[in-house]
Amino acid sequence: MEIIDIVIKIIALVIITIGVIMIYDARKLSKKLFSFGEQNSSAKLLKIVGFIIAVIGALIIILN
């Protein structure tokens, strides 16, 4: 059972990393994915989604 716990923690850390990358690179991602008029709102949305993903990853580690 230790191996399963370690694998779950590694997956949760990857999820947290993806969330943090979404927060910091939201402006670059929105420039690539959306038109110029939608950049501010899409960057805000990407930051919110990145925060939620990071919190979910943290909860997985805490509850494991």
N, C-alpha and C positions, 0 to 999 in steps of 0.2 A: 504494500500500500504506500510505501514511501515514494516509490517511483511515480505513481499516479499523482501524488501531491506535488512533487517537483515539476512534473509536466504541466499541471494546471497552473502553477505559479509562473512558469516560463511563458505560457500562453497569455496569462493576465498581464505580465510585463510587456509583452509585445503589443497587446491592446492599449495599454497605457502609453506606450511609445507612439503608436499611431495617433492617438488623441492629442498628444503634445505636439507632434509634427503638424497636425491639422491646425492647431491654435497658432503656432508661430509662422507657418507658411500659408496662412489663409489668403493673404493678399496676392501672393504669387499664383496660388491655385485658382483663385477667382479670375485673374487675368487670362490664364490659359483656358479656362472652361466656359466663361461667360462673356457677354458683350460689355462694352464700356459702361453703359448706363446701369447695369446691374452689379457692378463691382462692389460698391459699398454694402449693399444689402446682402450680397452673396458672401462677402468676407465676414460679415457679422454672423450670418447663418453657419458658416463653416467653423467659426470660433465657438459658437454655442454647441454645435454637434461634437466638435473635438473635446470640449469640456465634459460633455455627457459621456462620451466614450471613455475618457480618462477616469471619470468617477466610477463607471461600471467596472473597469479593470481593477481599480482600487478595492471596490467592494468584493470582487471575486477573491482577491488576496486576503482581505480581512475575514471573510466568512469561510475561507478554506481552513 
